[in-house]
Amino acid sequence: REKNEDAVFAHTSTIAAASTSLPFGVFVVADGMGGHQYGDKASEIAARTMGDHMISKLNTPLFGPNPSPPNEALQEIMKSGFFYAHQNITKLTSAGGTTLTAVLIIGTQMTIAHVGDSRAYGVFLDGRMQLLTRDHSLVKRLEELGQISPEEAAFHPQKSMLYRALGQGDAPEPDVFTASLPHPGYLLICSDGLWGVVNEDDMFKIISDAPNPPRACQNLIDAANAAGGPDNITVVLVRMSD
């Protein structure tokens, strides 16, 4: 695809604690909706707004001279980030829409907020690929209701039509939840440019066979392109250090 409608934000650092240090990360993937004139702008605004919001809200409490928990719950901070992202998109245009999947990691815990059909997976080294997010697509809803099979859903011509996205109508309520980071293992965040053409078994094999996360990401992108690569492909792979 000539126009890149995917956007990504990634920030990592370390929180100094009393006798140890905690990994800290903010990872965001947004996929502008194809067919919308401002899909690329919508995804860029969403990723940047969400990333900047998370950093600004957490910077002083976590990285100031006297680190302490933030006043707001992490899930509420993420929800407000989605609201601001939606507002910023609609200020620009009513013709832009985007998915948004954001993950905040502090220590071994991750808080995930999600709208649309980009995905977050837990990749466990015992062989499991756990889909953490739920696609907000019409075809997925039909599958959940038992009206079509997973096989039919995978090849449905309208599988990219979303019923929940940023920049469209009223501000959508994101799915928000907290889970443990896979350890040993990886967190994978990707747009449908990957999961739409590479199945989970192949994704797991590519990740587990690669010598390091950057090579795994490149190999995943190569596999998506080899499978036809009809869409933009964005991949974020996070591994906790041992």
C-alpha positions in Angstrom: 0.0 0.0 0.0 1.4 3.4 -1.1 0.1 5.3 1.9 1.2 4.2 5.4 -1.9 4.5 7.7 -0.2 2.7 10.7 1.5 4.7 13.5 3.5 3.5 16.5 4.8 5.0 19.7 7.3 3.3 22.0 9.1 4.6 25.1 11.1 2.6 27.6 13.0 3.6 30.8 13.6 2.4 34.3 12.0 3.4 37.6 14.4 3.6 40.5 12.9 1.9 43.6 14.2 1.5 47.1 16.4 -1.5 46.6 15.8 -2.3 43.0 14.7 -0.9 39.7 11.5 -1.5 37.7 11.2 -1.6 33.9 8.8 1.0 32.5 7.4 1.1 29.0 4.6 2.7 27.0 3.8 1.0 23.6 1.1 2.1 21.2 0.0 0.9 17.8 -2.7 2.7 15.7 -4.0 1.6 12.3 -5.9 4.3 10.3 -9.0 3.0 8.7 -8.6 2.4 5.0 -11.1 4.2 2.9 -11.0 7.2 5.2 -9.3 10.2 3.7 -7.5 11.1 6.9 -6.7 7.5 8.1 -2.9 8.3 8.3 -3.5 11.5 10.2 -5.9 9.9 12.6 -3.5 7.1 13.5 -0.6 9.5 13.9 -2.7 11.8 16.2 -4.0 8.8 18.2 -0.5 7.3 18.8 1.1 10.6 19.7 -1.7 11.8 21.9 -1.9 8.5 23.8 1.9 8.2 24.2 2.4 11.9 25.3 -0.6 11.6 27.7 0.8 8.5 29.4 4.3 10.0 29.8 3.0 13.4 31.1 0.7 11.8 33.6 3.2 9.4 35.0 6.5 11.3 34.7 6.3 13.3 37.9 4.9 10.7 40.3 7.2 7.9 39.0 10.3 9.7 38.0 10.3 12.8 40.3 12.6 13.2 43.3 10.1 11.4 45.6 8.6 8.5 43.5 5.0 7.6 44.5 2.0 6.0 42.9 0.1 8.4 40.6 -3.1 10.0 42.0 -5.3 8.4 39.3 -5.6 4.7 38.7 -3.6 3.5 35.7 -6.7 2.3 33.9 -8.4 5.7 34.3 -5.3 7.5 33.0 -5.4 5.2 29.9 -9.2 5.8 29.4 -8.7 9.6 29.5 -5.9 9.2 26.9 -8.3 7.5 24.6 -10.8 10.3 25.1 -8.2 13.0 24.3 -7.0 11.1 21.2 -10.6 10.9 20.0 -11.1 14.6 20.6 -7.9 15.5 18.8 -8.9 13.5 15.7 -12.4 14.9 15.5 -11.0 18.5 15.8 -9.0 17.8 12.6 -11.7 16.0 10.6 -14.8 14.0 10.8 -13.5 11.8 8.0 -10.7 10.0 10.0 -10.8 6.8 12.0 -8.3 4.6 13.6 -7.7 1.6 15.9 -5.7 2.1 19.0 -4.0 -0.5 21.2 -1.9 0.9 24.1 0.1 -1.1 26.7 1.7 0.4 29.8 4.3 -1.8 31.5 5.5 -1.2 35.1 7.6 -4.0 36.5 6.0 -7.3 35.6 2.4 -5.9 35.2 0.9 -4.5 32.0 -2.2 -2.5 31.6 -3.8 -2.7 28.2 -6.4 -0.3 26.6 -7.9 -1.2 23.2 -10.3 -0.1 20.5 -10.5 -1.6 17.0 -8.8 -4.6 15.5 -5.1 -4.2 16.1 -4.1 -6.9 18.5 -2.0 -7.6 21.6 -0.8 -11.2 22.2 1.0 -12.9 25.0 3.7 -15.1 23.5 4.7 -17.8 26.0 7.8 -19.9 25.4 5.9 -23.1 26.3 4.2 -22.8 22.9 1.1 -20.7 23.7 0.0 -17.6 21.8 -2.7 -15.9 23.9 -4.8 -13.3 22.2 -5.3 -10.6 24.9 -7.5 -8.2 23.0 -10.9 -8.5 21.4 -11.5 -7.4 17.8 -14.2 -4.7 17.6 -15.2 -5.8 14.1 -18.6 -6.7 12.7 -17.3 -10.0 11.4 -15.9 -10.9 14.9 -19.3 -10.1 16.4 -21.0 -12.4 14.0 -18.5 -15.1 14.9 -19.1 -14.5 18.7 -22.8 -14.9 18.1 -22.3 -18.2 16.3 -23.6 -17.0 13.0 -20.4 -17.7 11.1 -17.4 -20.0 11.8 -13.9 -18.8 12.6 -12.9 -20.1 9.1 -15.6 -18.0 7.5 -14.6 -15.0 9.6 -11.0 -15.3 8.5 -11.9 -14.9 4.8 -14.9 -12.7 5.1 -14.8 -9.8 2.6 -15.9 -7.3 5.3 -13.6 -8.5 8.1 -12.0 -5.0 8.4 -15.3 -3.2 9.1 -15.2 -1.9 12.7 -18.1 -1.0 15.0 -15.8 0.7 17.5 -13.0 3.1 16.5 -11.5 6.4 17.4 -12.5 9.5 15.4 -15.9 8.1 14.5 -19.1 9.4 16.2 -19.1 9.6 20.0 -15.9 8.8 21.9 -15.7 5.0 22.2 -15.2 3.2 25.5 -11.9 1.2 25.3 -11.5 -2.3 26.7 -9.1 -1.8 29.6 -7.6 -4.5 31.8 -4.4 -5.5 33.7 -2.4 -8.7 33.3 1.0 -10.1 34.0 3.7 -9.7 31.3 4.5 -13.1 29.8 7.8 -14.2 31.5 9.5 -16.0 30.0 8.0 -14.8 26.8 7.0 -11.7 24.9 4.2 -9.2 24.4 3.3 -8.8 20.7 1.3 -5.8 19.5 0.5 -5.7 15.8 -1.9 -4.2 13.2 -4.1 -6.5 11.1 -1.4 -6.2 8.3 0.3 -9.0 10.3 -2.4 -11.1 11.9 -4.7 -10.9 8.9 -2.2 -12.8 6.7 0.1 -14.8 9.1 -1.6 -17.4 11.4 -0.7 -17.7 15.1 1.2 -20.9 14.8 3.5 -19.3 12.2 3.9 -16.1 14.3 4.9 -18.2 17.3 7.5 -20.2 15.2 9.0 -17.0 13.7 9.3 -15.4 17.1 10.7 -18.4 18.9 13.2 -19.2 16.1 14.6 -15.7 15.9 17.9 -14.8 17.7 16.5 -11.5 19.1 13.4 -9.3 19.1 14.5 -7.0 16.2 15.2 -10.0 13.9 11.8 -11.5 15.0 10.0 -8.3 14.0 11.7 -8.2 10.6 11.0 -11.9 10.0 7.3 -11.3 10.9 7.1 -8.4 8.4 8.8 -10.5 5.7 6.3 -13.3 6.3 3.4 -10.9 6.0 4.8 -9.4 2.7 5.4 -12.9 1.4 1.8 -13.8 2.1 0.7 -10.9 -0.1 1.1 -8.1 2.3 -2.0 -6.1 1.2 -1.9 -3.8 4.2 0.6 -1.7 6.2 2.3 -3.9 8.7 3.3 -2.7 12.2 4.9 -5.0 14.8 6.0 -4.3 18.4 7.7 -7.1 20.3 8.5 -6.6 24.0 10.6 -9.0 26.1 11.4 -8.7 29.8 15.1 -9.0 30.5 16.0 -12.0 32.6 
